Amino acid sequence: MGILEVARENKLNLEEAKQDELVREHLHNLIQKGLVEQRWHKYRLIKNYLL
């Protein structure tokens, strides 16, 4: 394998790693948002029940 092939492969791996990181971050944000919405929903249910 030549230096160019290795560099090309590493660049691809780097791009894949960046994509994975973005996806992971996005999923994490969605999960956090979901948890916040769940809490808000519970809070509203409790508030409505108490009022």
Secondary structure by P-SEA (a helix, b strand, c coil): ccaaaaaaaaaaaaaaaaaaaaaaaaaaaaaaaaaaaaaaaaaaaaaaaac
